Amino acid sequence: MSGALSHLRVLDLSRILAGPWASQTLADLGAEVIKIERPSTGDDTRGWGPPYLHDQDGNATGESAYFLSANRGKKSVTLDIATHEGQAIIRKLAEQSDVFIENYKVGDMARYGLAYSDLRAINPRLIYCSITGFGQDGPLSRLAGYDFIVQAMGGLMSITGERDELPGGGPQKVGVAFADLMTGMYATVGILAALAHRTETGEGQYIDMALLDVQVAAMANMNLNYLVSGKTPKREGNAHANIVPYQVFKAKDGQMVLAVGNDGQFRKFCEIADCTHLATDPHFATNAARVTNRETLVPMIREILVTRTIEQWVTPLAAAGIPCGPINDIAQTFAHPQVQYRGMRVDLPHPLSGSAPTVANPIRMSASPIQYRSAPPTLGQHTNDVLVSLCGIAGDELDELRKKGVV
């Protein structure tokens, strides 16, 4: 069975996370993805370890876990795009591709003769996606952008972390590169929309993705809390700004999350927790009242929840349809029966280790399911195959390019 995008070829000049996350998603959906990497060093994240994948003898291979997380299903071609020969090869590949992804600094692609205008001239159907920190225009467009900085500038850190007056209070970044990952997903959506447009019109187009734009957009309800009220949202730790009770609580044997989403759920919670008087108290009967009286209600719920174990709470609450659960670490997450049943770990054959672990794509499609064709490639693993099959470069010509460091 073919993947939904098995008719497409993606030329991927991106590295680190945002661009590779987009191209990995396209690869999972069936597209052929040719990843262009610098000779000798490759994608920056190949060196972002430890940890590294181990071979069958237990020795580190040099394939970093970070790189493995975002490059499944791709072909690796080493190429120095700063050389005239490398640029010519990119143009030849772009002529035969449907999508082009890059995350170089603004102006770099133009210096190499690989800007959208250059490639559109040889392939008008090309979808060209540029990913930068701050976009192609504006006062910061020339600056490099990094996820951590964008989380700070885009407001996310201002609402993440405990309140200043509490122990450990202060701004915190999210534990994964949120702006990068969200930009990768938005880029994927944009590319798919551009492909749909091309189906109707026959024309390609340019996509300008900026980490800061994405971070601002992804603030979602927090943005509207500010825009509607004029009040700047503050850090609430693990609490929710608009829903109560909706946060972390201590049980007798550990910590759990209780997320009461509506008044009916609050009434059911109170029945199970033997505190029905709270559900009828006008100070707490509605969510609006509970938000207003948060400082009174939350300490009362804390005293109740600490009297039973996590399991003693989760079992009856979940059965009653009240969202709740333990706070698992990642090892506990992968050991969870639901995660295992859904097959969220996928092991793929790897030339250096026998097999490499990866994490399943969460998209479940009935007619054109996700395909896991190959593990993340070793550096330059497919250089010969791609240059021979798509560029007609072989033999002495290929040897000469290697001697000159072009590939």
Secondary structure as UniProt FT lines:
FT   TURN            4..7
FT   STRAND          9..13
FT   HELIX           18..28
FT   TURN            29..30
FT   STRAND          32..37
FT   TURN            39..41
FT   HELIX           44..47
FT   STRAND          52..54
FT   TURN            56..57
FT   STRAND          60..64
FT   HELIX           65..68
FT   TURN            72..73
FT   STRAND          74..78
FT   TURN            81..82
FT   HELIX           84..95
FT   STRAND          99..102
FT   TURN            106..107
FT   HELIX           108..111
FT   TURN            112..113
FT   HELIX           116..122
FT   TURN            124..125
FT   STRAND          127..132
FT   TURN            139..142
FT   HELIX           147..153
FT   TURN            154..156
FT   HELIX           157..159
FT   TURN            164..165
FT   TURN            167..168
FT   HELIX           178..201
FT   STRAND          205..210
FT   HELIX           211..217
FT   TURN            218..219
FT   HELIX           220..229
FT   TURN            237..238
FT   STRAND          246..251
FT   TURN            252..253
FT   STRAND          254..259
FT   HELIX           263..272
FT   TURN            273..274
FT   HELIX           276..280
FT   TURN            282..284
FT   HELIX           287..292
FT   HELIX           294..305
FT   TURN            306..307
FT   HELIX           310..319
FT   TURN            320..321
FT   STRAND          324..326
FT   HELIX           330..335
FT   HELIX           337..341
FT   TURN            342..343
FT   STRAND          345..350
FT   TURN            351..353
FT   STRAND          354..359
FT   TURN            379..382
FT   HELIX           383..391
FT   HELIX           395..403
FT   TURN            404..405
//
